[in-house]
Amino acid sequence: MKQVIYTLAIAAILTPVFASLASAGPISRACLTSGRKAANSSLCGCIQAVADVALSRRDQRMAAKFFRDPHRAQEIRQSDRASDEAFWLRYKAFGTQAESSCRGY
């Protein structure tokens, strides 16, 4: 019984640590450093969690650049390249999912 309680206590202590490490992806970092008033670790972590499911790491790195250079998003959206069009469809789906999943943060 003591072992179970000890294990649960350790898990309760370490869970936030691992959660913060997991949210330290490119989207989360870009979100936190964007200078937007609504940006906070909870919201940015939620957006990163959605990105981890919806986007590849390569897609995440490209999307993270949009925080610094919003015009780049417009260039990708208007591009005639098939790879850019495919990325944009994934990015739009990610945005929709992040908006609905992270609404309360």
N, C-alpha and C positions, 0 to 999 in steps of 0.2 A: 504494500500500500504506500509506504514512504517513497518507494522508487517511482511509482506512478505520479504522485504529487510532485516530486522533484523534477521529473521529466516534463510535466505540464508547466511548471514554473519556468523552467529553462526555455521551453517553447514560447511561452508568453513574452519572455524578455527578448528573445532573439527574432521573433517574427517581424517587429517593426524595423529591425536592422536589415534583415534580408529584403524586406519590401522596399526600403529606401534604396538599397543597392540595385534591385531589379528595375526601379524607376529611373535609374541614371543613364538611360539610353539617349540617343541623339535628339529625339523629339522632346523628351523631358528637359534636357539641358538647354535646347534652343528656346523652349517655352519659358523656362525660369529666367533666362538672360534676355528675354525679348523686351523687357521694360513695360509690358502691359500691366495695367492696374489689377486686373483679375488674376494674373498669374500667381499661383502659389504651389507649394510642393504637392498638395493633395490633388489639385486640378491637373497639374502637369504630369504627375504620376499616373493618374487615370488615363490621360490621353496617351501616355507611353504604353500603358497596358493594352489599350486598344490597338495601337500601332504594332505591338509585338505579335498580335494575332492577325492583323489585316495586311501588314506590309513586310516585305523582306528587309533585311538590314540595309541593302543598297537603296531601296525605296525610302527608308527612313532617313538616310543621310541626305538624299535629294530633297525630301520634304522639309527637313530641318533647315535647309538653306533658305526656304521661303520666309522664315521668321526674320532673317536679316535682310533679305532682298525680295519683297513681295512681287516686284516686277518679273522676277524669274518664273514665278508661278504662271503669270500671264503668258510668258514666252512658251512655256511647256504646253499650256492649254491650247494655244493657237498653232502649235507646231504641226507640220504635215507628216512628221516621222511616225511610223507605225509604233515604234517603241515608246515614244512620248505619249501617243494616244492611249496605248495600253496602260502606261503608268497613270495617266490622268483618270482613267476609269477606276483604277484601284484606289487612287488618292481620294476621289470623290466618295467612294463607298466607305473608306476609312473616316472621312470627315463626317459623314452622316451617322456612322456608328459611334464615333467619339462624342458627337453632339448629344445623341440620345443617352449614351452611357454615363457621361460626365456632367450632366445637367445640374446636379445638386452641389457641385463643388464650387 
